[in-house]
Amino acid sequence: MKKNIPKPLYYHHYHVSKGLKIMFTDSSRLVFRMSGSGGGTGTTIRIYAESFERDPERHSRETQVVLGPLIAIALKISNIHERTGRRGPNVIT
């Protein structure tokens, strides 16, 4: 079974209040941003992974399975596990 791996990066943008947005040629995107105060202890790092699916028949697929390849890319390019010392998220929505 072929995995749904996003196509190479075609756009990225950084804004101090909106974070880093990385867009892929298949319209999927990653957004990294911090929330909280001061950027130190207690700051939350938010990672948004979004993918567009045109086929309504595929809309009921498990979110974590569909976004898995995109999340793997986010973890690899951010080195978040190494930077934070955490092995996983506190919250998944």
C-alpha positions as CSV (number, residue, x, y, z in Angstrom):
1,M,0.0,0.0,0.0
2,K,1.4,3.4,-1.0
3,K,1.6,5.9,1.8
4,N,0.2,9.4,1.3
5,I,3.5,11.3,1.5
6,P,3.3,15.1,0.9
7,K,5.1,16.3,-2.2
8,P,8.1,18.6,-1.7
9,L,7.9,22.0,-0.2
10,Y,7.0,24.8,-2.4
11,Y,6.4,27.7,0.0
12,H,7.3,28.7,3.6
13,H,6.6,31.8,5.5
14,Y,7.5,33.1,9.0
15,H,5.7,35.8,11.0
16,V,6.6,36.5,14.6
17,S,3.0,36.3,15.8
18,K,1.8,33.5,13.4
19,G,4.8,31.2,13.5
20,L,6.3,29.2,10.6
21,K,4.0,28.0,7.9
22,I,5.2,25.4,5.4
23,M,3.0,24.6,2.4
24,F,3.4,21.6,0.2
25,T,2.5,21.2,-3.5
26,D,-0.5,18.9,-2.6
27,S,-2.0,21.7,-0.5
28,S,-1.1,20.1,2.8
29,R,0.6,22.3,5.3
30,L,2.5,22.5,8.6
31,V,2.3,25.4,11.0
32,F,4.7,25.7,14.0
33,R,3.9,28.4,16.6
34,M,4.5,29.2,20.2
35,S,1.8,30.3,22.6
36,G,2.1,31.4,26.2
37,S,4.2,34.2,27.6
38,G,7.8,34.9,27.2
39,G,9.0,32.0,25.0
40,G,10.5,30.2,28.0
41,T,9.3,27.8,30.7
42,G,5.6,27.2,30.3
43,T,5.5,28.1,26.6
44,T,3.4,25.8,24.5
45,I,4.7,24.7,21.1
46,R,1.8,24.1,18.7
47,I,2.2,22.1,15.6
48,Y,-0.7,22.1,13.1
49,A,-0.8,19.5,10.4
50,E,-3.5,19.9,7.7
51,S,-4.3,18.0,4.6
52,F,-7.1,18.5,2.0
53,E,-9.0,15.6,0.7
54,R,-11.4,16.1,-2.2
55,D,-13.0,12.7,-2.2
56,P,-15.9,12.7,0.3
57,E,-15.7,8.9,0.5
58,R,-12.3,9.3,2.2
59,H,-13.4,11.9,4.8
60,S,-14.1,9.2,7.5
61,R,-10.6,7.9,7.5
62,E,-8.7,7.9,10.8
63,T,-7.1,11.4,11.3
64,Q,-3.8,10.1,12.8
65,V,-3.4,7.6,9.9
66,V,-4.1,10.3,7.2
67,L,-1.8,12.9,8.8
68,G,0.9,10.4,9.9
69,P,3.3,11.1,7.1
70,L,2.9,14.8,7.5
71,I,3.4,14.6,11.2
72,A,6.6,12.5,10.7
73,I,7.9,15.3,8.5
74,A,7.1,17.9,11.2
75,L,8.9,15.9,13.8
76,K,11.9,15.3,11.7
77,I,12.5,18.9,10.5
78,S,11.8,20.4,13.9
79,N,13.8,18.0,16.1
80,I,11.2,18.7,18.7
81,H,11.9,15.6,20.7
82,E,15.5,16.4,21.1
83,R,14.8,20.1,21.8
84,T,12.2,19.6,24.4
85,G,13.1,16.2,25.9
86,R,9.6,15.0,25.4
87,R,8.6,11.9,23.5
88,G,5.1,12.9,22.6
89,P,2.5,15.6,22.8
90,N,0.5,16.5,25.9
91,V,-2.6,17.2,23.8
92,I,-3.8,16.0,20.4
93,T,-6.9,17.6,18.9
